[in-house]
Amino acid sequence: MDSCDDAFVTAAHLALDLVTRPEVASRWDARSALPEMTVGMLACHLGRQSARAAEVLVMDSPDAPLRDAGEHYRRAAWVRTTDLSDPAHDRSTDADEASQGFAAMRDRCSDTVSAVGRLLRDGGAAEVVAIPWQGWSLRRPDFLLTRMVEIVVHADDLARSIDVPTPPFPDDVYLPVLHLLAELATERHGQAAIISALTRRERMPDTVSAF
């Protein structure tokens, strides 16, 4: 396992700790902090990042990978649309998994976190992997970084949805995610907006979202 593999496994375990909290179970059908998603749907979406990794990491791709994780987000259809009804924002998998209930989600996520840990530890993960739902390939560290972005961002969404503190992530998880989000936000809004957002409360722009 290299450093990115280790970081992803750490992030996956922290996500598992969050999605299996009793507050998630007790508010399963309540609205989450995200529009059109219940707490259960959001928990399933967050927990599924380990399943995505276990699925994709064995898909050795013969195609040339994208340059980096940033290019993945520049091309992704869901980033380029603001319409929540767009097919790129399909939530049917989240809804289907949530309909199975908290216990099923807990068991499923626990199994996939263990599975992806074994896959990375045993050397079974490909160096370049295919991303079937996007139609391109990424180097393994770049793919795992995209999953860590999902985990860090949606951990905050879920924690706010159940009124608990957002879990802190160690530097090897948080800093690469922060760097990528800052890079994408700068491309979208410009350097001045990012500097103002970080240092000048009195002129902070309305939003500096990376997506």
C-alpha positions as CSV (number, residue, x, y, z in Angstrom):
1,M,0.0,0.0,0.0
2,D,1.3,3.5,-0.9
3,S,0.4,6.7,1.0
4,C,-2.7,7.4,-1.0
5,D,-4.0,3.8,-0.4
6,D,-3.5,4.3,3.3
7,A,-5.2,7.6,3.3
8,F,-8.2,6.2,1.5
9,V,-8.6,3.3,4.0
10,T,-8.4,5.8,6.9
11,A,-11.1,8.0,5.2
12,A,-13.3,5.0,4.6
13,H,-13.2,3.9,8.2
14,L,-14.0,7.4,9.4
15,A,-17.0,7.5,7.0
16,L,-18.1,4.1,8.3
17,D,-18.0,5.4,11.9
18,L,-20.2,8.3,10.9
19,V,-22.8,6.5,8.8
20,T,-23.3,3.9,11.6
21,R,-24.0,6.4,14.3
22,P,-27.4,6.0,16.1
23,E,-28.4,9.5,15.1
24,V,-28.4,8.3,11.4
25,A,-30.7,5.4,12.3
26,S,-33.1,7.6,14.3
27,R,-33.4,10.2,11.5
28,W,-33.2,7.8,8.6
29,D,-36.3,9.1,6.8
30,A,-35.8,12.8,7.8
31,R,-34.7,15.4,5.3
32,S,-31.0,15.9,5.0
33,A,-28.9,19.0,4.5
34,L,-28.9,18.3,0.8
35,P,-32.0,19.0,-1.3
36,E,-34.1,16.0,-2.3
37,M,-32.2,13.6,-0.2
38,T,-33.1,12.0,3.1
39,V,-30.6,11.2,5.8
40,G,-30.7,7.6,4.8
41,M,-30.1,8.4,1.2
42,L,-27.1,10.6,2.1
43,A,-25.7,8.0,4.4
44,C,-26.0,5.4,1.7
45,H,-24.3,7.7,-0.8
46,L,-21.4,8.4,1.6
47,G,-21.0,4.8,2.6
48,R,-21.1,3.7,-1.1
49,Q,-17.7,5.3,-1.8
50,S,-16.0,2.2,-0.4
51,A,-18.1,0.0,-2.6
52,R,-17.2,2.2,-5.6
53,A,-13.6,1.7,-4.8
54,A,-13.8,-2.0,-4.4
55,E,-15.7,-2.2,-7.7
56,V,-13.3,0.0,-9.7
57,L,-9.9,-0.9,-8.3
58,V,-10.0,-4.3,-10.0
59,M,-10.9,-2.7,-13.4
60,D,-7.4,-2.5,-15.0
61,S,-7.7,-0.1,-17.9
62,P,-5.7,-0.3,-21.2
63,D,-6.6,3.3,-21.9
64,A,-4.5,6.3,-21.2
65,P,-5.6,7.9,-17.9
66,L,-6.7,11.5,-17.5
67,R,-4.0,13.9,-16.5
68,D,-5.1,14.2,-12.9
69,A,-8.1,14.2,-10.6
70,G,-8.9,17.8,-11.5
71,E,-9.5,16.8,-15.1
72,H,-12.0,14.2,-13.8
73,Y,-14.1,17.0,-12.2
74,R,-13.7,19.4,-15.2
75,R,-15.3,16.8,-17.4
76,A,-17.9,15.3,-15.1
77,A,-21.5,16.1,-16.3
78,W,-22.9,16.7,-12.7
79,V,-20.3,19.5,-12.2
80,R,-21.4,21.2,-15.4
81,T,-25.1,21.3,-14.6
82,T,-27.0,23.3,-11.9
83,D,-30.3,21.6,-12.6
84,L,-31.0,19.1,-9.8
85,S,-33.4,17.2,-12.1
86,D,-30.7,16.6,-14.7
87,P,-30.0,12.9,-15.2
88,A,-26.4,13.5,-14.0
89,H,-27.8,14.0,-10.5
90,D,-29.7,10.7,-10.5
91,R,-30.5,9.6,-6.9
92,S,-32.2,6.3,-7.7
93,T,-29.4,4.2,-6.3
94,D,-29.3,6.2,-3.1
95,A,-33.1,5.8,-2.8
96,D,-33.1,2.1,-3.5
97,E,-30.4,1.5,-0.9
98,A,-32.1,3.7,1.6
99,S,-35.3,1.8,1.2
100,Q,-33.5,-1.3,2.5
101,G,-33.0,0.4,5.9
102,F,-30.2,1.3,8.3
103,A,-29.2,-2.2,9.3
104,A,-28.7,-3.3,5.6
105,M,-26.6,-0.1,5.0
106,R,-24.5,-0.7,8.1
107,D,-23.7,-4.3,7.1
108,R,-23.1,-3.5,3.5
109,C,-20.7,-0.6,4.3
110,S,-18.8,-2.6,6.9
111,D,-18.3,-5.4,4.4
112,T,-17.1,-3.1,1.6
113,V,-14.7,-1.1,3.9
114,S,-13.1,-4.4,4.9
115,A,-13.0,-5.6,1.3
116,V,-11.3,-2.5,-0.2
117,G,-8.8,-2.6,2.7
118,R,-7.9,-6.2,1.8
119,L,-7.7,-5.4,-1.9
120,L,-5.3,-2.5,-1.4
121,R,-3.2,-4.4,1.2
122,D,-2.9,-7.5,-0.9
123,G,-1.8,-5.7,-4.0
124,G,-4.8,-6.6,-6.1
125,A,-5.6,-3.0,-7.1
126,A,-4.8,-1.8,-10.6
127,E,-2.4,1.1,-11.3
128,V,-4.8,2.6,-13.9
129,V,-8.5,2.0,-13.4
130,A,-11.5,2.4,-15.7
131,I,-14.4,4.6,-14.4
132,P,-17.4,3.0,-16.1
133,W,-20.0,5.6,-15.2
134,Q,-17.8,8.3,-16.7
135,G,-16.2,6.7,-19.7
136,W,-12.6,7.4,-18.8
137,S,-9.7,6.1,-16.8
138,L,-7.6,7.5,-13.9
139,R,-4.5,6.5,-12.1
140,R,-5.2,4.8,-8.9
141,P,-4.1,7.7,-6.6
142,D,-6.2,10.1,-8.6
143,F,-9.3,7.8,-8.4
144,L,-8.8,7.4,-4.7
145,L,-8.5,11.1,-4.3
146,T,-11.9,11.6,-6.0
147,R,-13.4,9.1,-3.5
148,M,-11.8,11.0,-0.6
149,V,-13.3,14.3,-1.9
150,E,-16.7,12.5,-1.8
151,I,-16.1,11.3,1.7
152,V,-14.8,14.6,3.2
153,V,-17.6,16.7,1.5
154,H,-20.4,14.3,2.3
155,A,-19.2,13.6,5.8
156,D,-19.8,17.3,6.5
157,D,-23.2,17.1,4.8
158,L,-24.3,14.1,6.9
159,A,-22.9,15.4,10.2
160,R,-24.9,18.7,9.7
161,S,-28.0,16.6,8.8
162,I,-27.9,14.8,12.2
163,D,-26.6,17.7,14.3
164,V,-23.2,16.1,15.3
165,P,-19.7,17.6,14.8
166,T,-18.2,17.0,11.4
167,P,-15.4,14.4,11.9
168,P,-11.9,15.7,11.6
169,F,-9.7,13.9,9.0
170,P,-6.0,13.5,9.3
171,D,-3.7,15.6,7.1
172,D,-3.0,12.8,4.6
173,V,-6.7,12.8,3.8
174,Y,-7.7,16.4,4.3
175,L,-4.9,18.3,2.7
176,P,-5.0,16.6,-0.8
177,V,-8.8,17.2,-0.8
178,L,-8.4,20.8,0.2
179,H,-5.7,21.4,-2.4
180,L,-7.9,19.9,-5.2
181,L,-11.0,21.9,-4.1
182,A,-9.0,25.1,-3.9
183,E,-7.6,24.5,-7.4
184,L,-11.1,23.9,-8.8
185,A,-12.6,26.8,-7.0
186,T,-9.9,29.1,-8.2
187,E,-10.4,28.0,-11.8
188,R,-14.1,28.8,-11.4
189,H,-14.0,32.0,-9.5
190,G,-10.5,33.4,-9.9
191,Q,-7.7,34.0,-7.5
192,A,-9.1,37.2,-6.0
193,A,-12.3,35.6,-4.9
194,I,-10.5,32.8,-3.2
195,I,-8.1,35.2,-1.4
196,S,-11.0,37.4,-0.3
197,A,-13.0,34.4,1.0
198,L,-10.0,33.2,3.0
199,T,-8.9,36.5,4.4
200,R,-11.4,39.3,4.1
201,R,-14.7,38.7,5.8
202,E,-16.0,42.1,5.0
203,R,-15.8,41.4,1.2
204,M,-16.3,37.7,1.1
205,P,-18.1,36.7,-2.1
206,D,-21.4,34.9,-2.0
207,T,-19.9,31.6,-2.9
208,V,-16.6,30.1,-3.9
209,S,-17.8,26.6,-4.4
210,A,-15.5,24.3,-6.4
211,F,-18.5,22.7,-8.2
